[in-house]
Amino acid sequence: MTLYLHEYEKILQLPSIVADSLLFALGAFVFVQLCYYFYFFTRLAFYGKGANYDNELPGVTVLVCAWNEHDNLTQLLPLLDSQEYPDFEVILLDDRSDDGSEAFIRENISRWKHIRYIRINDQFDHVTPKKYALTVGMKQARFPIALMTDADCRPTSNHWITAMTSRVSEEKDIVLGFSPYIKQPGLLNWFIRCETFYTAVQYLSFALAGLTYMGVGRNILYKRSVFFANKGFYKHKHIFGGDDDIFLNEVSTGSNTAISIEEDSFIYSLPKTTWKTWYRQKQRHMSVSRFYRKRNKVLLGLLSGAHIAVWVSGIAILLVGLITRNIFLLQGLGVVFVARWLIQWFLLTVINVKLDKTVEWFSFLFMDFALFIYYVVFGFLTFTKRKPRKSWN
């Protein structure tokens, strides 16, 4: 009889042990997240803009790679040609387009003061098309600074080149810009803007901490000397993608990278309009992350892992609390999540203001959960190692 009573007491104590363990786990995962928020994200939240446009500005070559981008080029090229900058050129690298782009350029190039056109007809098995095009552009460039963007982008100001170049110095060889997506109706567009914003929060904050791991090819600048000193894209020339992150993983140091978050430096991009095309784009982007430096993979994996773990443990606590009617457990869950959300909301709101309010402030809570789903889904897909489609888009 005594033995049965002892076993019964153990069963009664089990919910308490589970509750304590779950709360401890949740607290640990939240602590990891907050370490990132306070150590990394505060750097961006309180980063001063203050670019000095009066500095002596070096000559700049803007490189635009395009493949069947006729409609976008009709809008982008006049915007680039009208940039207000002392000494610059724009090289359009047309990779075998067959949509009328070549005819459009040749008919109108005499009207533009700064546009140069290079038609690329060759294709090689050992190097991807975009990296080959960029390499050709680097070799043909007249100026020491290269500034990259894509055909589907739109600078918000005619001082875009100035804003990006103003952060270049003798010590700073690389400048990372911000490229949000244009706001459109629909759930997909909302999530694209959220994911792009949060990714920017990470790579800009990490750069400020001296741990640069990526930029975005739609808005990135570096000295041509850095490109050639590191043999360009040679080490990963056969990998689709990576011109804006694998390359930076190789050439960035703790002190040679700056960021530009001036309003003039923003360049908006057209987002994907279907889940299928967006999935292909993200699959291609994420497929190159395995080539990152080990420290970057560990830091990014820990951040996304903690994000997943917070939600998994939080949902588990909610279910256990409801099933066992444990008010203390539910109260603990509420206190931890509310404290986390307040810190998160404050810092992300401050950063969001600096980044042109690309995400609605009231949607951060929903964004947090959406990112949890995103990390789980793409984490699974990464482990399955499905080969991404090899194309520009």
N, C-alpha and C positions, 0 to 999 in steps of 0.2 A: 504493500500500500504506500509506504514511504517513497519507494522508487517511482511509482506513478505520479505522486505529488511533485516530486523533484523534476520529472520530465515536463509536467504541466507548467511549472514555474518557468522553465526554459522557453517554452512556447510563448508564454505571455511576455517574456523579455525580448523576444525576437523583433517585434515591430520597433521597439525603442532602439535596439542596436542598429537596425536597418536605417531608421530615421536619422540617427546620429551620424552614421557613415555617409548617407546621402548628402546631408547638410555640410559635412566636412569636405566632401568631394566637390560640391558646388562652390563652396567658399574658396577652395584651392584653385579651381578653374577660373573663377572670377578674378582672383588675385593675379593670375598669370596675364589675363586680358588687361587688367588695369595697369600692370607693369608696362605693357606696350603703350597704353594710352598716356601714361605720365612720362615715360622715358622718351618715347618717339613722337607721339602725336602732338604733345604740347609744344614741341619745337616748331611745328608748322602752324599751330594755332596762334602762337605769339611771334611769328616771324614777321619782321617789318619788310614792307615793300621797298620804297625809297631808291629805285633805280636812278642812276645819274645819267640823264640823257645828254649832259654837257661833256661827258668824257670823249676823248679822241676815239672815233669809231673806225675799226678796220674794214677793209673791203670784204664783202660777203657774197658767196655764191649760194643761191637757193636751188636745191635739187628737187625735182618733181618727177617721180616715176609714174608712168601711166600705161595701162593696157585696156583698150576699148573704152575710153572715158570721154568720148566726144562731148556729150551734154555737160559734164562737169567742167571740162576744160574751157568751154565757152563762158563760164561764169568765173572760174578761178583765175585764169591768166590775166584778164583786165585788172583784177584786184591786186595781183602781185606786181604787175607792171606799174601800178599807180602808188606803190609804196614810197614813202618819203624817207629816203636814206641817201647819204652822200655818194656812196660808191658801191653798187651791187649789180648782179646779173641773175637771171633766172634761166636755168637749163632744164628744158623739158625733155625727158628721156622716154621716148615712145617705143615701147617694146612690141613690135610687130602688130600694131593695131590694124584692124580691118573694118572699122565702123565709120570711116570718113574722117577720123582725127587728123591724119596726115594732110589731106586736102584742105581742111579747115585751117590748120596751122600755116601752111604755105600761102594760102590766100590772104591771111591777115597779119603775118609776122612783120611786114614792113610798117604796120601801124603801131607796133609796140617798140618801145625804146630799149627795154632791158631783157627781152625774151630771146633766148637762143634755143634752137631746135636740133636734137640729135635723134635720128631714126636708127633703131637697133634691129637689124634683120637676122642676126646670128643667135643661135641657141646651142648650149653645150650641156652634155650629160653630167659633167662633173661640177657644175655650178648652177644654182637656182637663178631664174630670170631676173628677179628684182635685185639680188645681190650683184649680179653681173652688170645690170643697168647702173646701179649706184657706183660701182667701181669705175665704170666708164665715165660717169659724171665727175667723180673725184679727180680722175686723171685729166679731164678736159677743163676743169674749173680754173678760173683766172685769179681767184682770191684765196687768202689763207684760211678763211672761215667758211664752213659748210653748214647750211641750215636746211633741214629736210621737212617736207610735208607731202601729203598725198593729194591726188586729183579731186577727191570728194570732200576736201576741206575748204573752209572759208575763214580768212582772218577777220577779226572783229574790228580792226583798226588799220589805218595806213601807216601806223607806227609799229607794226608787228616786228619787223626786222630790228628796229632800234631797241625795242623793249627786250628782245631776246639777246641781242649782242651787247647790251649795256652791262650784262653780268660777266662778260668775258674779261679776264685779266691775265697777267703773267702767270699767276698760279692756277687760275681756273680755265681748264681746257674744254670742259663739257658743260652745257647748260640744258637742263631739263625743263620743258614747258608743259603746260596743261592743255589738253584737247578734249573738251566735253562734247557730248552729242546734242544735236538739235532736238528740242522738245517737240514731241508729236503726241497725238492721242493714243491710248492703248496701254495695256499691261506690259507688253514687251518693251516698249519704249521707256516706260517708267523704270523697269528693272535694269535695262541697259544703262540708263543714266545713273542709277544707284550703284551698280557694280563698277562703272567707270569712275565715279566719284570716290568710292572707297578704295579702289586700286590706286588712284592718284594720292589719296591720303597716305597710303603705305609707302609708295616709292618716293614721294617728295619728302616725307618725314625721315625715311631711312637715309636718303641722300644728305639731309641736314645733319644726321648723326654720323656721317662718314662711312655709311654702309650701302652705297649705291648698288642697286642690282638690276634696274631697268629704267627705261623711259618709254615714250611712245613715238613711233616713227612719224606720226602726224605732226609732231612739234618738238624737234630735238636739234641741238646744235653741237658741233665739236670742231676743233681745229683739224685741218687736213693733215698736219704734221703728226698728230696722234694716230690718225687712220693709217698712214703709211708706215709709221714707226712700228706698228703692231701687225703689219702685213694685211691690213684690212680685214676682210671676212674669210681669209684663207683657211683658218682652222675649222670653220663650220660652213664652208661655201656650198656644201651639198645638202644642207638642212634647210627645209622650207621654213621661213620665219627666222627670228633671232637677230635680225639686223638692228633691233632696238633694245634687246636685252642680253643675248649671249655676248654680243660685242661689248656692251657696257660691263658685263661681268668680267671680261678680260682686261679692259683698259682703265676702268675707274679705280681710283685710290681713295684714301680717306680725306684727301684735301684738294683733288683736282676737279671736283664737280660742284656746280652751283645750280640753283633753281630760279626760275622767273615766274612769279605769280602776279605780275602787273596786269591790269585789265587789258592793256594794249597787246599783251603777249598771248592772249587766248586765241585759239583757232578752233572753230567749231567744225564738226564732221557730221556727215549724213549717216544715221544709224541703219542697221539692218531692219527690214520690215516684216520678216517672217522668222518663226522660231527655228526653222530648218537652216536657213542661211546664217543666222546668229550662232547656232550650235556648231556649224562647220567652222566659223571664224574662231570661236572660243576653243574648240578642239585643237585647231592649229596653233593658237597662242600657247595653250597649256602644254602642248606636246614638247615644247622646247625647254620647259622648266627643269627637266632632268639634267640639262647641261649647265645649270647654275653652279656657282661656287658652293661648296659644302655648307659653309656658314650661312649663306643665304637660304639654302633649302631647309636647314634646321630652323632658322628664325621664322621663316614664312610658314613652315609646317606646324611649328608650335603655336603660332598665332591662329591659324585656321583650325587646328586641332582643338585649341582651347575654346574657340567659338562653338564648334560642334558639341564639345563636352558640356559646356554651360547649358545648352538647350536640352541635350539628352538627359542630364542629371536633373534639370529643372522640371522636365515633363515627368520623369520618374518620381520625383518628390510630390508633384501634384497628384499623380495617380495613387501613390501610397497614402498620401494624406487624406484623399477623398474616401478611399476604401476603408481605412482604419479610423476615419473621423478624428484624425490627430490635428487639433487646432494649432498646437505649438509648431508642428512641422509646416503647416500652411502659412503661418505667420512668419516663420523664418524664411521661407521661400519668397514671400512678398517683400520683406525687408531687404534681402540681398538683391533681388531683381530691381526693385525701385531705386536703390542706391546706385546700382550699376547703370541703369538707364539715365539717371540724372547726370552722372558724370559723362556718360557717352553723349547724351543730348547736348550738354553744354559745349564740350570740345568740338563735336562735329558741326554744331551750329556756327561756332566762331570760324571754323575752317570753311564751311559752306559759304559764308559771306565773302571770304577772301577769294573763293573759287566761283564767283559769279552766280551764286545761289542756284546751282544746277539741279539740286534736289529740294523738294518741298520740305520745310523744317518739320512739319507735323507727320511726315512719313518715315522718320528715322526708326520708330519702333517696328513698323512693318518691314522696313529695309533690313533690320537686324535678323528677323525671322527668315526673310527671303534669302539672305546670304547663307544662313544655316542650311537651308534646302539646297542651295547652289553648291556649297562645299561638299555636302554629302553626295550629291549626284555626280559631280565632276571628280570627286575623290574616287568614287567607284569606277568611273569611266577611265580614269588615269591608270588604275590598277589593271583594268582589262587590256590596256595598251593597244587599243584599236588604232590602226594607222590613219592619220589625218589625210584628207584629200589634198593632192598637190595642185594648187592653183593660186592665182593672185587673190581671189575673192573667197 
